[in-house]
Amino acid sequence: MDAVVPWSRLLALIEPHYSKAGNGRRPYALATMLRIHFMQQWFGYSDAVMEEALHEVPLLRHFAGLDGGTDTMPDETTILNFRHLLEHH
């Protein structure tokens, strides 16, 4: 999918609307969230199932750029909020 999806162009379109680090919890990398969103679309995962899959399937974590040993995983609300961001913009 790295050869087919124009990641850099998509990231550039979304970046102005994506959360910046500030007073709250540090946001996940935009590229990670976009890859998670794409996996949801490709596999038909709900937000809750996507969260669970990230915990259980190393290949999905790897594609998203997450390290299961050191990184926290986005929860279903974070995934939902990112999808709403994309829908809104």
One Martini backbone bead per residue (centre of mass of N, CA, C, O) as a GRO file, in nm:
protein
   89
    1MET     BB    1   0.052   0.066  -0.011
    2ASP     BB    2   0.294   0.261  -0.039
    3ALA     BB    3   0.273   0.263  -0.366
    4VAL     BB    4  -0.044   0.360  -0.390
    5VAL     BB    5  -0.055   0.560  -0.161
    6PRO     BB    6  -0.063   0.919  -0.113
    7TRP     BB    7   0.046   1.004   0.178
    8SER     BB    8   0.170   1.292   0.163
    9ARG     BB    9  -0.081   1.430   0.041
   10LEU     BB   10  -0.282   1.356   0.264
   11LEU     BB   11  -0.131   1.477   0.505
   12ALA     BB   12  -0.133   1.771   0.394
   13LEU     BB   13  -0.448   1.800   0.406
   14ILE     BB   14  -0.484   1.731   0.724
   15GLU     BB   15  -0.278   1.886   0.911
   16PRO     BB   16  -0.434   2.165   0.962
   17HIS     BB   17  -0.669   1.987   1.139
   18TYR     BB   18  -0.479   1.871   1.338
   19SER     BB   19  -0.370   1.811   1.629
   20LYS     BB   20  -0.185   1.966   1.874
   21ALA     BB   21   0.036   2.010   2.096
   22GLY     BB   22  -0.047   2.069   2.449
   23ASN     BB   23  -0.233   2.040   2.731
   24GLY     BB   24  -0.289   1.766   2.660
   25ARG     BB   25  -0.273   1.495   2.512
   26ARG     BB   26  -0.072   1.352   2.301
   27PRO     BB   27  -0.083   1.306   1.984
   28TYR     BB   28  -0.094   1.115   1.736
   29ALA     BB   29   0.027   1.037   1.460
   30LEU     BB   30  -0.101   1.105   1.163
   31ALA     BB   31  -0.006   0.856   1.006
   32THR     BB   32  -0.127   0.653   1.201
   33MET     BB   33  -0.426   0.739   1.181
   34LEU     BB   34  -0.454   0.699   0.875
   35ARG     BB   35  -0.385   0.398   0.869
   36ILE     BB   36  -0.614   0.312   1.052
   37HIS     BB   37  -0.840   0.413   0.873
   38PHE     BB   38  -0.777   0.235   0.632
   39MET     BB   39  -0.810  -0.037   0.774
   40GLN     BB   40  -1.104  -0.001   0.838
   41GLN     BB   41  -1.196   0.006   0.542
   42TRP     BB   42  -1.070  -0.262   0.436
   43PHE     BB   43  -1.196  -0.450   0.696
   44GLY     BB   44  -1.457  -0.337   0.852
   45TYR     BB   45  -1.395  -0.180   1.114
   46SER     BB   46  -1.459  -0.083   1.400
   47ASP     BB   47  -1.347   0.098   1.653
   48ALA     BB   48  -1.332  -0.135   1.861
   49VAL     BB   49  -1.195  -0.346   1.673
   50MET     BB   50  -0.946  -0.179   1.608
   51GLU     BB   51  -0.835  -0.162   1.889
   52GLU     BB   52  -0.808  -0.467   1.934
   53ALA     BB   53  -0.627  -0.529   1.685
   54LEU     BB   54  -0.382  -0.361   1.781
   55HIS     BB   55  -0.330  -0.552   2.029
   56GLU     BB   56  -0.332  -0.848   1.858
   57VAL     BB   57  -0.192  -0.738   1.573
   58PRO     BB   58   0.120  -0.687   1.462
   59LEU     BB   59   0.077  -0.604   1.162
   60LEU     BB   60  -0.102  -0.356   1.221
   61ARG     BB   61   0.096  -0.204   1.396
   62HIS     BB   62   0.318  -0.182   1.185
   63PHE     BB   63   0.157  -0.026   0.970
   64ALA     BB   64   0.096   0.215   1.184
   65GLY     BB   65   0.369   0.258   1.366
   66LEU     BB   66   0.360   0.056   1.610
   67ASP     BB   67   0.479  -0.034   1.940
   68GLY     BB   68   0.377  -0.270   2.164
   69GLY     BB   69   0.610  -0.219   2.389
   70THR     BB   70   0.589   0.126   2.394
   71ASP     BB   71   0.319   0.190   2.284
   72THR     BB   72   0.030   0.328   2.265
   73MET     BB   73  -0.310   0.284   2.199
   74PRO     BB   74  -0.567   0.365   2.034
   75ASP     BB   75  -0.875   0.434   2.101
   76GLU     BB   76  -1.199   0.441   1.999
   77THR     BB   77  -1.231   0.751   2.039
   78THR     BB   78  -0.988   0.840   1.873
   79ILE     BB   79  -1.082   0.708   1.612
   80LEU     BB   80  -1.351   0.855   1.594
   81ASN     BB   81  -1.240   1.148   1.593
   82PHE     BB   82  -1.081   1.115   1.330
   83ARG     BB   83  -1.316   1.047   1.147
   84HIS     BB   84  -1.469   1.313   1.201
   85LEU     BB   85  -1.252   1.496   1.090
   86LEU     BB   86  -1.266   1.388   0.800
   87GLU     BB   87  -1.569   1.443   0.755
   88HIS     BB   88  -1.557   1.753   0.807
   89HIS     BB   89  -1.293   1.803   0.592
   0.00000   0.00000   0.00000
